[in-house]
Amino acid sequence: MGTTRRRRLPTSEELAIWRAHIETFEIVRSRIESRLHQDSQLSSGDYRVLLALNEAQGKALRSSELANQIGWERSRLSGQLGRMEKRGLVRREPCEEDARGSRVLLTEDGERAFRASTFPHLQAIKEVFVDAFTPAQLAHLAEAATAMRRHLSL
């Protein structure tokens, strides 16, 4: 029984790979988020919301669709939207199809902030992440990400 149970757990080498991946990813994420804030005064949460709305038809989404699209709980999104509304980046309005729901709209200020942040943000991604790898390594990372998403059924 003890041997069977041990085989279901990661090996020490697998754990080392996991830890290296997580710790490195956190550093990369932190540096890119820091650059985003420094360059545009947007948080990563602001950027995710603005990106989703910018790509949406009519630059608007129902709150529930937006939460689902960016993978957040609705309560987390609600707090984020409140902060963004105060800064004039988004606007919420009642949903015509469902009186209980609301639509989130990208404002002109939000669209301007998103456009102004895009080039510096992409530049930070290139410098912090992409430039660390050869084209072959990037292809392997793409394969690994695809395998993980498939495993997680995403």
N, C-alpha and C positions, 0 to 999 in steps of 0.2 A: 504494500500500500504506500509506504514512504517513497519508494522509487517512482511509482506512477505519478504521485503528486508532484515530485520534483520535476518531472519531464514536462509538466504543464506550465511551469514557471520559466521565465527567461533565464538564459545562462548569464554568467558574469560578463561575458563579451557582449551579449545582446543588451544587457543593462547599461554597459559603458557606452554603446552606440546610442541608445535612447537618451541617456543623460547628456552626451555631447551634442546631440541634435537639439534637445530642448533648451539647454543653456545657450547654445550658439544662436538659435532662432530668437530667443528672448533678447539677446544683445542686438541682433539685426533689427528686430521689430522696434526696440527702444530707440536705436539711432535714427531709423527712418521716421518714426513718430516725432522725435525731437527736432529733426530737420524740418518736418512739415509745420510744426508749431512755430519754430524760429522764422521760417520763410513766409508763412501766411497767417499766423495766429489761429490756425484751425487745428482742432484735435483730430485724432484718427477717427473718432466717432462722428465728428462733423463731416469729415471727408467721405466716410462710407455712406452717410445719409445723402449728402450732396451728389455723390456719384450715382447712386441709385435713382434719385429724382431726375438728374440730368439725362440719364439714359431712358427714362420712362416716357411713354407717349404722353404728350401734353405737359411734360415736366411735373407730373403729379401721380400719386399713388394713394390708395386707401391705406390707412395706418396698419391694418392687419397684413396687407400685402407687403408693405415696406418692412415690417418686422420680420416676416417670413423670408423675404429676399436677402436681408443682411444677416439673418440668423440670430436675431435677438428676441428676448422675451418682450412682450408688449409693455410691461411696466418699465423696463430699461429704456425702451424707445420713447415712452411718454416723457420721462425726465430729460432725455437728450433733446427732444423736440421743444420742450419748454425753454431750455437754455438757448436753443437756436432761434426760437421765435423772438425772444427778448433782444437778440442781436440783429433781427430783421432778415435772417437767412432763409427762413421757411415761414409758411403761413398755414394754419389749420382751418378748415371750414367743414360744416356739416356735409355728410355724404348724401347726395340726392337719392340714391338707390336704397339706402339703409339709414334710417334716422338715428340708429344707435351708433353708427360708425362715423368716422371723419376721414377727410381727404387731406393729404399733406401736399402742399404746392411749393415749388421752388420759386423764390422771389427774385426780382432783378438783382438785388444785392447779393443773394445767395448764388445766383448764376455767375455774377462778376467775381465773387470770392473763389468759386470753384475754378473758373477759367484762370484766374491769377495764380492759383496754387498748383495747377496741373503740371506745368513745365518744371518748376523746382522739385515737385514731388517725384516725378518720373526721373529727373536727374539724380536725386538721392537714391532711388531704387537701383539705378544703373551703377552708381559709384559704390554703394554699400553692399549690394547683393550681386548683381550681374557681373561686375568686373572681377569678382573673386574667382570666377570659374572659366574654364575653357569651353568652347562650344560643345565638345563631347560631354563634359561634366554637366553642363546645362541640360543636354538631352537626357542624361541619366536621371537628373533631378526631376525632369518632366515625367519620365517613365515611373519613377518612384511615387510621385504625387498622384499619377493616374491610378497606380496600383492601390494606394492608400484610399483614394476616393471610392474606388470600386469595392474595396474591402468594407468600407463604411456605408456603402450603398448610397453615395451622394451623386 
